[in-house]
Amino acid sequence: VAWSPDGKQIASGSWDNTIKIWDSQSGDCQSTLTGHSDEVNSVAFSPDGKLVASGSDDSTIKIWDISTGHCDSTLTGHSGGVYSVAWSPDGRQIASG
């Protein structure tokens, strides 16, 4: 679970392989992001709040555009599940583990 930098949205990863974006005021689900093939363990908003990174048991990290709900890129290289994702302060890099 992660808060957006402006506090207006919450991202959550789930065992149903999805990421949901929630309105933090109303509690309404604004969008459901699909594309992982296994459980989503970690989510993180970029510093500008425009992107969400997600790490999954499918061994990938996906970068999502919040305005469109589309996956902008899929990062591979892990040999097992990804349990943590974090953006660098300038939003140009992602650390994962």
C-alpha positions in Angstrom: 0.0 0.0 0.0 1.3 3.5 -0.8 0.0 7.1 -0.6 0.4 9.5 -3.5 2.7 12.4 -2.8 -0.2 14.8 -2.6 -2.2 12.5 -0.3 -5.2 12.3 -2.7 -4.8 8.7 -3.8 -3.8 5.3 -2.4 -2.4 2.4 -4.4 -2.8 -1.1 -3.2 -1.5 -4.4 -4.6 -3.4 -7.6 -4.2 -3.4 -11.4 -4.3 -5.7 -11.2 -7.3 -2.8 -9.9 -9.5 -4.1 -6.3 -9.7 -3.3 -2.8 -8.4 -6.1 -0.6 -7.4 -6.0 3.2 -7.2 -8.3 4.6 -4.5 -9.6 8.1 -3.8 -8.3 8.8 -0.3 -11.2 11.1 0.6 -14.2 9.1 -0.6 -12.7 5.6 -0.5 -13.9 4.9 -4.1 -11.8 2.8 -6.4 -10.7 5.0 -9.3 -9.1 2.3 -11.4 -7.9 -1.3 -11.4 -4.6 -1.9 -13.2 -4.2 -5.4 -14.7 -1.2 -7.1 -16.3 0.7 -9.0 -13.7 0.4 -12.8 -13.9 0.9 -13.4 -10.1 0.3 -11.7 -6.8 1.3 -8.0 -6.4 3.5 -7.6 -3.3 4.6 -3.9 -3.5 3.5 -0.6 -4.9 5.1 2.9 -4.9 4.1 6.2 -6.4 6.7 8.2 -8.3 7.7 11.5 -6.6 5.6 13.5 -9.0 2.6 11.2 -8.4 2.1 10.4 -12.1 3.4 6.8 -12.1 3.1 3.7 -9.9 5.7 1.0 -9.8 4.5 -2.5 -8.8 6.5 -5.6 -7.9 5.0 -9.1 -8.2 5.6 -12.8 -7.6 5.7 -13.0 -11.4 9.3 -11.7 -11.1 8.6 -8.4 -12.8 8.2 -4.7 -12.0 5.7 -2.8 -14.0 5.5 1.0 -14.4 1.9 2.3 -14.7 0.7 5.7 -15.9 -2.0 6.7 -13.5 -3.8 9.0 -15.9 -4.3 6.3 -18.5 -4.2 3.1 -16.4 -1.8 1.6 -19.0 1.5 -0.2 -18.2 4.3 1.9 -19.7 7.0 -0.7 -19.2 7.8 -4.1 -17.7 11.2 -4.6 -16.1 12.6 -8.1 -15.9 15.7 -9.6 -14.3 14.6 -11.0 -10.9 14.7 -14.7 -10.6 12.0 -14.8 -8.0 9.2 -12.6 -6.6 9.7 -8.9 -6.2 8.7 -7.8 -2.6 9.8 -4.2 -2.5 9.9 -1.3 -5.0 11.1 2.3 -4.3 11.6 5.3 -6.5 14.7 7.5 -6.2 14.0 11.0 -5.0 14.3 12.5 -8.5 12.0 9.8 -10.0 14.5 8.6 -12.6 15.4 5.2 -11.0 13.7 2.3 -9.2 15.2 0.1 -6.6 13.7 -3.4 -6.1 14.2 -6.5 -4.1 
